[in-house]
Amino acid sequence: MSNFFNDLVEQIKDDNTHIVADGLGSAEFSGYIDTGSYILNAALSGSIYGGVPNNKVTAFAGEQATGKTFFALGVVQQFLLDHPDGGVIYFDTEAAVTRDMMDGRGIDTRRVIVSEPDTIQKFRKVCLDIIDKYNNTPEKERKPMMMVLDSLGQLSSNKEMEDTAEGKDTRDMTKAQLIKATFRVINLKLAKIGVPLIVTNHVYAAVGSYIPMNEIAGGSGLKYTASTIAMLGKKKDKDGTDVVGNIIKVNMYKSRLSKENAKVEVKLSYKTGLDRYYGLLELAEKYGIFKKVSTRYELTDGTKIFGKSIYAEPEKYFTEDILDLIDKAARKEFAYGEEHPVSDLEEDYESSNTELYDS
């Protein structure tokens, strides 16, 4: 190719203008943050080994008690594990996240800064102050950083606070525009410095909708800004008559990195937290990696076992070889532009000479 356009970029001398092949644009990213669930990773990124992109805005939206904060804390935990010198800025607008809660999740609270803004304006000011200070730090001295806003829906505006103090109950009609402007300002700044932002938010029932549906609180600001929005619903997980957790239904409402409208289920246990392997068995069955025979699954040695038993000892059955095959299936199921026919995956499975299940 002619050097004309390379020379043009050189002559412009603008830090924000690049040749795409150089990979210097803010849209580029170098990796993912594991969510703690293989199937959720797949829905978010198209790979069970992926997860939340490391310089984008990712939102978890849903009704109360659908695990929004739990998902956010899971990503925080994994981020700190992956980056021993990294830190997290946690904006807690609900005064709901305690040190004991984080300690219980295995989060190093010495590397978490908590800020408790009560208005959108305060959040924006503190967030931008941190971004600017981080950006002004020499790149070699910067430590990996992530931000969490939990939750957007609880933030008021200055006008709402003033009206409440005066006993007024009028609605602030400018709040949605304020949220939109806030995300418009911080989104590109975060992308440029490679800092991910996790946002949790509430939903409400859309009034007058022909088809019953939930709407994300706060207007269109988050919808336009977030690269990924996962809508969460739930159903109870029971052991007999005892409720032992929730099955969280995840619908990819918006995704720039994987197929939109994909649906998965993840298991959230009250005792052990997010189940890393839940959901893989169904994906493996669909692509012929595990063979379903009646109500059980047939293994390579011909034995048949119930799915519940497989999930009880997942590391025994989901070996590295099997996980790699499931990842191929996940790319076909969730990633854009991936073409891995079911027959190819079955062939890979059949031709594997590795002993997958040691007794």
N, C-alpha and C positions, 0 to 999 in steps of 0.2 A: 504494500500500500504506500502511496505517496506520503512523504513527510510533511505535506502541507498542513494537515490537521494537528499533527504533533507540534509543529512550529507555531500554529495558531494558539494552541493552549499555552505554549511557552511565552508567547508575546502578551497574552492576556494577563498572566501572572496573578491568577485568582485561586486562592486555596480551595475554593469550592467547585472548581471546574476541572474535570479530568477526562482522559480517554477511558472508556468503559473497560477495555482489556487490561488496564493497569489495576483494576480492582480496588480503587481508592474511594469510591462513592460511599456515602453514609448508609445506603441500602445494603451494602455488603456486610456479612457477619462471619465470624470465625468458628462458631460452634453453638452448642445448645446447653441448657441446664436441665439435668434429669429431674423429672417430677416425682420419681419414686414409684411410678406405675408404668410398666411397659406399654400397655394398651393406650394409656393416655398420651404417652410420648408419641406413639404412632399417629394418633388422631391429630396431634398438634403439629407434627413435623414430617410425617410420612415414614418414620423409622422408629422401631422400638428402642433404638439406642440414641434417639434424639431427645426432644423435649421442648422447653421454652427457648426461643432464640435469644442470644446474649446481648442484643442491642436494640430490641424492639419493645413496643408496648403490647402486653398481653393481658387480656381481661377475663376474669371469671365472674359471670353474672348468674344470679339465681335467687330463688325465694329464701327465706330464713332457714337456717339449719340444713343447708344443702352442701356444706363443706367448703365454702369459699375461703374462709380464713385458714382452714386446715390445709387446703391446697397451697395457699400462699406460703404458709409456714414450712410446708414440705419442700418447696422450691428454695426457700431461704436456707434450710438445713443443708440441702444438697450443694447449693452455691458455696457455702462456707466450707464444706468438706472438700470440694473441688479446688478451692482457692484458700489455702491456709493463711495467706497474708491479706485476704480480702475482707470487706465489710459491707454491711447493709444499713441503709437508711429506711426506717419503718415509720410511715405516717399512720398513726392509729387515731382515727377520728371517732371511734366508738368507745374508747377507754376499755377495751375488751381483752387486750393481749397483755398478760402478766409475765413476770420473770419466771415464775413457777411453770407456767404453760410452755414457755420456750425451753426451759431446762428439761422438762418432761419429754420434749421432742428431740433432745440431744443437740440443741442449738447453743453455740458458744456465744453467750450474751455479752461477753466482753467486746465482741466485734459487731454489736448491733446498737445503732443509735435510734432512739424512739423520739419522734416529734408528734405533738398532739394539737394540730391546728383545728380551729372550729369554723373557719370560713375559707372559701375558695381563695380569697386574696392572700390570707396568711400562708396557705399551702403553697401558692404560686411564688410568694416572696422567698420563703425558706428554701423551696426546691431550686429556684433560680440562683440563689446565693450559693448553695452547695455546688450546683453545676458549674457556676463561674469560677469558684475557688478550685474545683477539681480540674477544670480546663486550663487554668492559669498555672497549675503545677507542672513542672517539666515532665514530659511523657515518661521518661525513665524512672521517675520517682512516684508515679501514680500507682496505687494499689487497686486491684479489681474491686468494683463497687456495683451494687444493685440497689434499686429503690422499690418500695412497696407502698401503695396507697390503699388502706383498708379502713373504711370504704369511701368511695366517691359520693354515694348517695347520702351520707350523713353530713356532708359539708354544707353549711349555710352560706349566705352572702352577707356582706356588711349591712345591706339594706334590710335583710330579714332580721338581723340582730337588732338593728335600730327600731324597726317596726314592733318587734316583740317587746322591747324595753318600754315602748310607748303604749303598749296594749292593743296594737293594731293586728288584725289577722288577715290583711291583704296579702296576696301572693306576689312575690317578686318575679315579674315577667321577664326580667333581664338575666336571670340566673343561668338559663340554658346557654345564652350567648356568651356569658362570662366563662362558663366551663369550656365551651368550644374555643374561645380565644386563648384560654390557659393551656390547653393541650396543643393548640397550634404553635404556641411559642416554645414549649418545652420538648415537643416530639423530635424535631430536627436536631436540637441541641444535644439530647440524649444519644441519638444515633451517631452523631459526629464523635462523641467521646467514648462510644462503645459501652453505654450503661443501660441495662434492661430495666423496665418498669413493669411491675405486676400491679394490676388494679382490680380490686373486687368491687362489686356494685350490686344493688338490689334491682329487682324487676317488679313490675306491677301489671295487673290485668288490663289490657287495652280495652277501653270503653268503646262500644259501637262496632267492634270488629266482627265481620261476618263469620270468620273462623276464630274460635277461642285461641288467644295467643298472649304471651307476655311481652311487655315492652321494657327496655332498659331505662332506668331512671336517669334524669339529668340531661335529657335532650340528645342531640345528634353528635355532640363533641367527641365522646368516646367512640361512637360507631365509626366516625371518619378517621380518627387517629390510630386506633388500635390495629395492629397487623393481624391479631388473632383475638376472637371473642368466643369463649366457650360458655354456652348456656347450660346451667346445671339444674337437674331435677332429682328427685329421690324416691326410693321406696324402702321399706324396712327390711333388714336382713334378720331372719329369725332362726334360732336353734331350738326347734320344738315350739314352745310358746314364748320363750324368752327372746326379746329383741337384743341382738348382740352387735348391731351396727346398722349401717345404711348402704344400699346399693345406689351409687350416684350415677344418674343417666346424663351423659355428656353429649351435647349437640353442637357441632362446629358451626355456629351462627355466621362467623366470618373467619376466613383464613387466607392469607396470601402465600402460605408455605405448604399447605396441604388442601385436599379437596373439601370444599364447603359442604355443609349439611350432612357430613359423616356423623354417625352415631355410635357411641361405645358405652359400655357400663364398667364402672370401677367399684371396687369393694372397699368400704371404709369401716374398719373394725373399731369398736370402742376401746379394745384392749391393745391391739397391735398397730393401729393406724392404717395407712393406705397399703392395700395388698399389691405387691409388685407384680404378681403373676396372673391375677384374676383377669379373665377376658381372653387370654391367649389360647385356651383350649378350643373355644368356638372358632377363632380365626384359623387355627391349625386344622380343624376339621373341615372347614369350608374349602381349604386349598389342598386337601388330601394328605396333609402331613401326619395327622392322626386319623386312623380309620375308625369310624363309628359302627359298632355292631350291636344292634338293638339298643339297650340302655348303657352299654359299656364301650370302652375304647380298646381296640386291639393293638398290642405292642409288637415290636419287631420280633420278639421271641414267640409270638403266638398267644401269649397270655392276654386275658381280658380283664380290665379294671375299670371301676366306676370313676367318673370325673371328680367326684368329691374326694376320692382317695388320692388322685393325682394332685389336686390342689393342696391336700394335707401334707404332701412331701414334694413340693414343686421342684426343688433343686435336683431331685433324683431323676425326674422325668424330663424337665426342661433343661437338657444339657446344652453345652455351647453349640454343638452341631445343630440341634433342634432349634435353638434360638436364632441361629443364622438363617435357617430355612424359613422360620416364622417372620424374620425381618424382610426377606424377599417377598413374602405374602403381604406384609404390611405396606411395602412400597407399592405393590399392585393395587391394594385396597384403598390407600389413603393419599399417595403422592401423585402430583401432576405429572403426566407424560411418561409414567412407568408402564412397561409392557412385559409382564411375566405371566404367560398363560398358566393356568392351573396344571395342565399336563406337564409343563416343564418342571414345576415344583415337585410334582409326584415322582417324576423321573429322578430328580436330585435325591429325593427321599429314598427311593428304592435302590439307587446305585451306591448309597453310602455304605462303606465297608467298616465304619467305626462301630464298635460295640457301644450302643447308646445307653443301655440299661444294665448296669452291673447288679447282680444279686447281693 
